[in-house]
Amino acid sequence: METAIRKRAERLDHFHNSIISCRVVVEEPHRRHQTGNHFRVRVDLKVPDGELVTERASPPNGMQKDVYIAIRDAFAAMERQLKSFARRHRVRVHEKGREAPAHGRVIRLIPGPEAYGFLRAEDGREVYFHQNSVLRGGFDRLRVGEEVRFAEAMGDEGLQASTVEPVGRGGRHVLTRAV
C-alpha cells in the first residue's frame, strides 16, 4: 500500500513543480466481518500559493471496499484539482506580468562614471538602481523627488530596480526621444 501511495504522489510533480508536502491518510473506520472492511483516503497537498485537499470513497455509505481503488480514486481527484489549480496559477502569473510596475520617488542620485541612485518605494523600502536601469538613457534627466515606475530583480547585492521609468503628470509615462 505504501509503495502504491508513493508512486502516485510522485506523479503529482508532473502537474505542479513546487509541491511543498503531500500527506495521505488511509482510514478504516469500522471493521465489518459480514460486509467487509471499507476504506476512505484523504490527500492533503501544500503548494506555495495554497493547500489542496481531496477525500475519496465510494457509495453506498461513502466508503470503498478495496483500498487500492480508494487510493487510485483519491489521487485521480487530486490530479484533476492540481491541474485546475496550476492552470489558474499560470493565469494569475500572466496577469501579474501585465500589471503596472511599482511606484516610487527618487530620493538620491550619485553622479559619476558609474552613476547610481536610490528610490523610495510606496511600501517605504529604499531601492538601489544603476544608471543603466533608467530607460532610454534618462539618468541625467532624473531629479530628486521625481515619481518613477520600476521593476525589481535580484542583483549581486539583493533586490534592486532593474528598470526605472519617469512618470509624468496624471501617472502617464514621460515619453522622451533618444537623441
N, C-alpha and C positions, 0 to 999 in steps of 0.2 A: 504494500500500500504506500509506504514512504517513497519508494522508487517511482511509482506512478505519479505521485504528487510533485516530486522534484522535477520530473521530466516535463510535466505540464506547466509548472511555474517557470522553468527556463524558456519555454516557448513564448511567454508573455513579453520577454525582452524584444521580440521581433516587432511588437506593436508600439512600444514606448521605450526609449533608450535611457531613461532616467528614473527607473523604479528604485525607490529607497528601501522598501521592505515588502515582503509578502508573507502573510500569516494565514495558515489554513487550519480550520478546526473541523474535525470529523466527530460527529456526535452519534451515539447510540443510546438515546434517552431511555428506552424501555426494552427489556428483553422479553420477547414473546415466544414461548415454546411452541404454541399451536400455529400461529400465523407467520412465524419467522421474525428475525430481527430487522429493524428499519434503521436507516441512516439519514442524517442531514449533514450537508457540507457547507461551510461558510468560508469565503475567501475575502480577506481584507488586504487591500493593496494601497501603499502610500507612494505618492509621486510628489515632486516639488510643489505643484500647484493644488494639491488636494488629496482626498482619500476616497477610494472606491470600495464598495462592499457589495458582495453578492452572496445569496444563500439559496441553495437549490436542494429540492427533494421532490418526490413525485406524489400524486394523489394515490389513494383516496384521502389519506389523513396528513398529507404534506410530507410524508416520509418515503424514502427509497429503500427497497429491499436489498439491492445489490450495491455495495459500497463503491465499486469501480464505476458504475453508471452514475451514481451521485457525484463522484469526483469529476467525471467527464462533463456532466451537465453544468456543474458549478463553474468549471474552468471555461467552458464554451460561453457561458453567460458573461464571465469576466472578460474574455477576449472581445466580445461584442461591446461591452461597456468601455473597455480600454481603447478600442478603435474609435469609438464615438468621442471619447474624451480627448484623444490625441488629435482628431480632426478639428474639434472645437479649439484646442490649444493652438494648433497651427494657424487657424483663422485669427485668433487673438494676437499672436505674434506678428502676423502680417499687418493687422490693423495698427498695432503699436508702431510698426515701421513707418506708417503713414502719418502718425501723429506729429504735431508740431514739436520741434526741438525745445529743450528747456530754455527759460528766460533768465537773464541775469543783467548785472550792470558792471561795467569796467571800474575797478577800484584802484588799480596800479598799473602803470606802464613803465617798463625798464628799457630805454633805448640802447642801441649799440649794435655791433655786428651780429650778435646772437640775441636779438631783441626778444622780449617776452613780457607777459603781463599776468594779472590776476583779475578775476571777476568774482562777484558775489552772486551765487545762485539764489533763486527765490526761496529755497529752504534754509538759507543762511550760510551755506558752505562756501569756502573760498576755493576757487578752482583755477589752476595754472593753465596757461596756454602759451604756445610758441608763436612767433610772428608768422610762421608758415601755415599756422592753423586758421588765420584770418583769410576768408575767401576773397578772391580777386585781388590779392596783394594789398589789402586795405589796412594793414597795421599802422602805417604812417598817418592815416586819416582818423584813426580811433582817438577818442577823448575820454578822460576820466569822467565817470558818471553816465556815459552813453549806454543805452539799453542794447543788448545783443541777444541773439538766439545762438544756442550752442548744442553740440552733441558731445557726449563723453565717450572715452575709450580708455583702455588700460595702457598706460605708458610705462617707462622704466621705473618711475617713482610712484606708481599708483595711478588712480584715475586722473585724467586731465581732459581738457577740451580738445577734441580732435578737429572740430570745425567751429569757427566763430563767425557770425554774420551780423553786422549792424542792423538795427531795426529803426525804421523811420516813424513819422507821426502816424497814429492810428494802428500801430502794430504791423505795418507793411514793411517788407524788406526794402532796404535802400539799394537802388539799382545804380551802380557806378560803372562807367565804361573803363575797360582796361586800356591804358594808353600804350 
